[in-house]
Amino acid sequence: MATLRLSEHDVRELVGGLELVDAMEGALVDFSAGAVVQPLRTTIELDEGSHFFAMPAFVRSPAVHGAKLLTIIPANTAKGLPTHAATIALLDPATGALFALVDGDSITELRTAAVSAVSARYLARADASRLAILGSGVQARGHLAMLPLVRAFREVALWGRHADHVRTLVSSAGRPVHVAQSAEDAVRGADVVVLATSSPVPVIDDAWVGPGTHVICVGACRPTHREMDPALVARAHLVVDSRAAALLESGDVVQGIREGRFGEDHIKAELGEVIARRAGRPSDDAVTIFKSLGMAVEDLVAAHLAWRRAGDHGAGTRIPD
C-alpha cells in the first residue's frame, strides 16, 4: 500500500476549527481514562540548547499507532530557518505498515491551540471577553485563530519581543488586535492569558493577574525553564495535560515543588479528568492555569483526522512502495 504524504498546505486545508477542538477533547478524555498507551517522550540533547524528541503512542479507537519525531534547534534562527521541525508517522496497528507521513509542524501548531481552546471551554469564565497573548510565533498565531471559537472575545491584546513578527500577526488576524506596549499592559484586565514564548524565565508577574483569569501556558517545556511567576503557580488552580509529564518536564511545576512552594498534589487534575467530570472552574474568582506540554496522542489523533479527510478530498501525495 502506498504511503500518503500530507504537506503543511494539505494539513491546513483539511483540519481545524471546532472539529479539531472536539477531536482534542476526546483525545484528552481517552488519555486520562487510560485508553491510550503513551510513554513519556524520549529526549536526546543534540547540542547545547538543541534537542530531538520521539513521541510514540497507541490510540485504541480509532485504532492507530505511530509517533511524532521532533527536533528543536534554536541556532536555526540565525540561519533564517525554522527552529522546530516535525514529522508524524501513522502506522497500521494490524500490520505495522506505514500508511501516512504528516507534516508535524502544522499539526503541532493546530492541535496545541485546539487543546488550549478545550481548556478555555472548561476553565475560562463563560463571560470572558478579553484575550491576551504573549508571544509572536506560530503558537501565538494558532491561538489567535482558535481561542475565539470557544469564547466571544471583544478585545484581543498581543505582545511580543519581535516587532516584525507582531506586525505580521496583526495584519493577518482578520480582526482588530491591540498591540500592547509591554507584557504587563497586555495581561492586566485580561480574562484569558496565553503564554506562548520561548523564554526560559517568567514573562508574567503574579500581581498582573486578576481574580477569575484563566492562564494557558504552552512554553517552558523543559524542567530548567519557567514561563510563569512561581507565586502565580502557587496560588492558582493548576490543571495539566499529563501529571506524569508535568512532574518530569515542566519547570513551572518541578521547580515550584523543589523550592517547597507546593507539593505534587498542587496539580488538581488532568484536563481530560476535568472534561470527564464536567468539573469546570472551582469558583468565578479563582485563577486557573492550564499547563500544556503537548502529547503524542494529540498529534496522532489530529494527524489521523487529516488522513481521513484527505481520503474524502483526494488530498496529499502518494509515495509508492
C-alpha positions as CSV (number, residue, x, y, z in Angstrom):
1,M,0.0,0.0,0.0
2,A,1.4,3.4,-1.0
3,T,2.1,5.8,1.8
4,L,0.2,9.1,1.8
5,R,2.3,12.3,2.3
6,L,0.4,15.3,3.7
7,S,2.2,18.6,3.5
8,E,1.7,21.7,5.6
9,H,-0.6,23.1,3.0
10,D,-2.6,19.8,3.0
11,V,-3.0,19.8,6.7
12,R,-4.2,23.4,6.9
13,E,-6.7,22.7,4.2
14,L,-8.0,19.5,5.9
15,V,-8.2,20.1,9.7
16,G,-9.0,23.0,12.0
17,G,-11.9,24.8,13.7
18,L,-14.3,23.3,16.2
19,E,-13.9,19.8,14.6
20,L,-10.3,19.8,15.8
21,V,-11.2,21.2,19.2
22,D,-13.8,18.4,19.7
23,A,-11.3,15.8,18.5
24,M,-8.7,17.0,21.0
25,E,-11.3,17.0,23.8
26,G,-12.0,13.3,23.1
27,A,-8.2,12.5,22.9
28,L,-7.7,14.2,26.4
29,V,-10.5,12.2,27.9
30,D,-9.2,8.9,26.4
31,F,-5.7,9.6,27.7
32,S,-6.8,10.4,31.3
33,A,-9.1,7.3,31.2
34,G,-6.2,5.0,30.4
35,A,-7.5,4.2,26.9
36,V,-4.2,5.4,25.3
37,V,-0.8,3.7,25.6
38,Q,1.7,6.6,25.7
39,P,5.1,6.6,27.4
40,L,6.8,9.8,28.3
41,R,8.6,11.3,25.3
42,T,12.3,10.4,24.7
43,T,14.6,13.4,24.7
44,I,18.1,13.5,23.3
45,E,20.3,16.6,23.6
46,L,21.9,17.2,20.2
47,D,23.9,20.2,21.2
48,E,23.6,22.9,23.9
49,G,20.0,24.0,23.6
50,S,19.2,21.7,20.7
51,H,17.0,18.6,21.3
52,F,15.5,15.6,19.5
53,F,12.2,14.2,20.8
54,A,10.5,10.9,20.0
55,M,6.8,10.8,20.9
56,P,5.1,7.4,20.3
57,A,1.6,6.4,21.2
58,F,-1.1,3.8,20.5
59,V,-4.7,5.0,20.3
60,R,-7.2,2.2,20.7
61,S,-10.2,3.9,19.0
62,P,-9.9,4.8,16.2
63,A,-7.1,2.3,16.2
64,V,-3.8,3.9,15.2
65,H,-0.3,3.9,16.4
66,G,2.8,5.9,15.4
67,A,5.0,8.7,16.6
68,K,6.0,12.3,16.2
69,L,9.7,13.0,15.6
70,L,10.6,16.5,16.5
71,T,13.8,18.5,16.5
72,I,14.3,21.9,18.2
73,I,17.4,23.8,17.1
74,P,17.4,27.4,18.3
75,A,20.5,28.3,16.3
76,N,18.4,27.9,13.2
77,T,17.1,31.4,13.8
78,A,20.4,33.0,12.8
79,K,20.3,30.9,9.6
80,G,16.8,32.1,8.7
81,L,15.5,28.6,9.3
82,P,12.6,27.3,11.5
83,T,13.7,26.3,14.9
84,H,11.2,23.4,15.0
85,A,10.9,20.5,12.5
86,A,8.5,17.7,13.0
87,T,7.0,14.7,11.1
88,I,4.3,12.4,12.2
89,A,4.3,8.7,11.1
90,L,1.0,6.8,11.2
91,L,1.2,3.0,11.3
92,D,-1.5,0.3,10.8
93,P,-1.9,-1.4,14.2
94,A,-2.8,-4.7,12.4
95,T,0.3,-4.9,10.2
96,G,2.7,-2.3,11.4
97,A,2.8,-0.8,7.9
98,L,3.4,2.9,7.4
99,F,0.4,4.4,5.8
100,A,0.9,8.2,6.2
101,L,3.6,10.8,6.8
102,V,2.0,14.0,8.0
103,D,3.7,17.4,8.4
104,G,4.2,17.7,12.1
105,D,4.8,21.5,12.3
106,S,1.3,22.4,11.2
107,I,-0.2,19.6,13.3
108,T,1.7,20.8,16.4
109,E,0.5,24.4,15.9
110,L,-3.1,23.5,15.3
111,R,-3.5,20.8,17.9
112,T,-1.7,22.8,20.6
113,A,-4.1,25.7,20.1
114,A,-7.1,23.4,19.9
115,V,-6.1,21.8,23.3
116,S,-5.8,25.3,24.7
117,A,-9.3,26.1,23.4
118,V,-10.6,23.0,25.2
119,S,-9.0,24.3,28.4
120,A,-10.8,27.7,27.9
121,R,-14.0,25.9,27.1
122,Y,-14.0,24.3,30.6
123,L,-11.8,26.6,32.8
124,A,-12.3,30.2,31.5
125,R,-15.3,32.1,32.7
126,A,-18.3,31.9,30.4
127,D,-18.3,35.7,30.1
128,A,-14.6,36.0,29.3
129,S,-14.3,39.0,26.9
130,R,-10.6,40.0,26.8
131,L,-7.8,37.8,25.5
132,A,-4.1,38.5,25.9
133,I,-1.4,36.6,24.1
134,L,2.3,36.9,24.9
135,G,4.4,35.7,22.1
136,S,4.6,36.4,18.3
137,G,5.5,33.0,16.8
138,V,3.5,30.2,15.3
139,Q,1.8,29.3,18.6
140,A,0.6,32.8,19.0
141,R,-0.8,32.7,15.5
142,G,-2.6,29.4,16.2
143,H,-4.1,30.6,19.5
144,L,-5.2,33.9,17.9
145,A,-7.2,31.9,15.5
146,M,-8.5,29.1,17.7
147,L,-9.5,30.6,21.1
148,P,-12.2,32.9,19.7
149,L,-14.0,29.7,18.6
150,V,-14.9,28.9,22.2
151,R,-15.3,32.4,23.8
152,A,-16.7,35.6,22.4
153,F,-13.7,37.9,22.9
154,R,-14.5,41.6,22.4
155,E,-10.8,42.6,22.7
156,V,-7.6,40.9,21.9
157,A,-4.2,42.2,23.0
158,L,-0.9,40.9,21.7
159,W,2.6,41.4,23.0
160,G,5.9,40.0,21.6
161,R,9.6,40.9,21.7
162,H,9.9,40.8,17.9
163,A,8.1,43.8,16.4
164,D,8.1,42.5,12.8
165,H,6.5,39.2,13.9
166,V,3.9,41.1,15.8
167,R,3.1,43.3,12.8
168,T,2.7,40.2,10.6
169,L,0.3,38.5,13.1
170,V,-1.8,41.6,13.4
171,S,-2.1,42.1,9.7
172,S,-3.2,38.5,9.2
173,A,-5.5,38.3,12.2
174,G,-8.8,39.1,10.4
175,R,-10.0,41.0,13.5
176,P,-8.9,44.1,15.4
177,V,-5.9,43.3,17.7
178,H,-4.4,45.7,20.2
179,V,-0.6,45.8,20.2
180,A,0.4,46.0,23.8
181,Q,3.4,48.1,24.7
182,S,4.5,45.6,27.4
183,A,3.6,42.2,28.8
184,E,2.0,43.9,31.8
185,D,-0.1,46.1,29.5
186,A,-1.4,43.0,27.7
187,V,-2.1,40.9,30.8
188,R,-3.7,43.4,33.2
189,G,-7.5,43.2,32.9
190,A,-7.4,40.1,30.6
191,D,-9.8,37.2,31.2
192,V,-7.7,34.7,29.3
193,V,-4.0,34.9,29.0
194,V,-1.9,32.8,26.7
195,L,1.9,32.4,27.3
196,A,3.4,31.2,24.1
197,T,7.0,32.3,24.3
198,S,10.4,30.7,24.1
199,S,11.6,32.4,27.3
200,P,13.3,30.2,29.9
201,V,12.4,32.8,32.7
202,P,9.0,34.1,33.7
203,V,7.3,36.6,31.4
204,I,4.3,37.2,33.6
205,D,4.1,38.6,37.1
206,D,1.6,37.3,39.7
207,A,0.5,40.9,40.5
208,W,-0.7,41.4,37.0
209,V,-3.3,38.6,37.1
210,G,-6.7,39.5,38.5
211,P,-9.4,37.2,40.0
212,G,-11.1,34.9,37.6
213,T,-8.4,34.8,35.0
214,H,-7.6,31.7,33.1
215,V,-3.9,31.4,32.2
216,I,-2.7,29.0,29.4
217,C,1.0,28.2,29.4
218,V,2.3,26.4,26.3
219,G,6.0,27.4,26.5
220,A,8.7,26.3,29.1
221,C,8.7,22.6,28.3
222,R,12.0,21.8,30.0
223,P,12.5,21.3,33.7
224,T,15.0,24.1,33.8
225,H,12.7,26.7,32.2
226,R,9.9,28.8,33.6
227,E,7.3,30.9,31.9
228,M,5.2,31.9,35.0
229,D,5.9,33.7,38.2
230,P,6.1,30.9,40.8
231,A,3.9,32.9,43.1
232,L,1.2,32.8,40.4
233,V,1.5,29.0,40.0
234,A,1.4,28.6,43.8
235,R,-1.9,30.5,44.2
236,A,-3.7,29.1,41.2
237,H,-5.9,26.1,40.5
238,L,-3.5,24.1,38.4
239,V,-4.6,21.7,35.6
240,V,-2.2,19.9,33.3
241,D,-2.4,17.6,30.2
242,S,-0.4,14.8,31.8
243,R,0.5,14.6,35.5
244,A,3.5,12.3,34.8
245,A,4.9,14.6,32.1
246,A,4.3,17.8,34.2
247,L,6.1,16.3,37.2
248,L,9.1,15.5,35.0
249,E,9.3,18.2,32.3
250,S,7.5,21.4,33.4
251,G,9.9,23.8,35.1
252,D,7.0,25.8,36.4
253,V,5.9,22.7,38.3
254,V,9.2,20.9,39.0
255,Q,11.0,24.0,40.4
256,G,8.0,25.0,42.5
257,I,8.0,21.6,44.2
258,R,11.8,21.7,44.6
259,E,11.5,25.1,46.3
260,G,8.9,23.9,48.7
261,R,6.2,26.2,47.3
262,F,3.7,23.3,46.9
263,G,3.6,19.6,46.6
264,E,2.7,17.2,43.8
265,D,-0.9,17.4,44.9
266,H,-1.0,21.0,43.8
267,I,-1.9,19.6,40.4
268,K,-5.6,19.5,40.8
269,A,-6.4,17.4,37.7
270,E,-5.5,16.5,34.2
271,L,-7.7,18.3,31.6
272,G,-9.1,15.0,30.5
273,E,-10.4,14.4,34.0
274,V,-11.9,17.9,34.2
275,I,-13.8,17.2,31.0
276,A,-15.0,13.7,32.1
277,R,-16.2,15.1,35.4
278,R,-17.6,18.3,33.9
279,A,-15.8,19.9,36.8
280,G,-15.1,23.3,35.3
281,R,-13.8,26.2,37.4
282,P,-13.7,25.9,41.2
283,S,-15.2,29.5,41.5
284,D,-15.8,32.6,39.5
285,D,-12.9,34.4,41.3
286,A,-10.4,31.5,41.1
287,V,-7.3,31.9,38.9
288,T,-6.9,28.8,36.8
289,I,-3.8,27.6,35.0
290,F,-3.6,25.1,32.2
291,K,0.0,23.9,31.8
292,S,0.3,22.3,28.3
293,L,3.3,20.2,27.4
294,G,1.8,18.5,24.4
295,M,1.2,14.8,24.0
296,A,1.7,12.2,21.3
297,V,-2.0,11.2,21.4
298,E,-2.9,14.8,20.4
299,D,-0.6,14.6,17.4
300,L,-1.8,11.1,16.3
301,V,-5.5,12.0,16.6
302,A,-5.0,15.2,14.7
303,A,-2.9,13.5,12.0
304,H,-5.4,10.7,11.7
305,L,-8.2,13.2,11.3
306,A,-6.2,14.9,8.5
307,W,-5.6,11.4,6.8
308,R,-9.3,10.5,7.0
309,R,-10.3,13.9,5.5
310,A,-7.6,13.5,2.8
311,G,-9.4,10.4,1.6
312,D,-12.6,12.3,1.2
313,H,-10.9,15.2,-0.7
314,G,-8.3,13.4,-2.7
315,A,-5.6,15.4,-1.0
316,G,-1.9,14.5,-0.4
317,T,0.8,12.8,-2.5
318,R,1.1,9.0,-2.8
319,I,4.6,7.7,-2.2
320,P,5.0,4.3,-4.0
321,D,6.3,1.3,-2.1
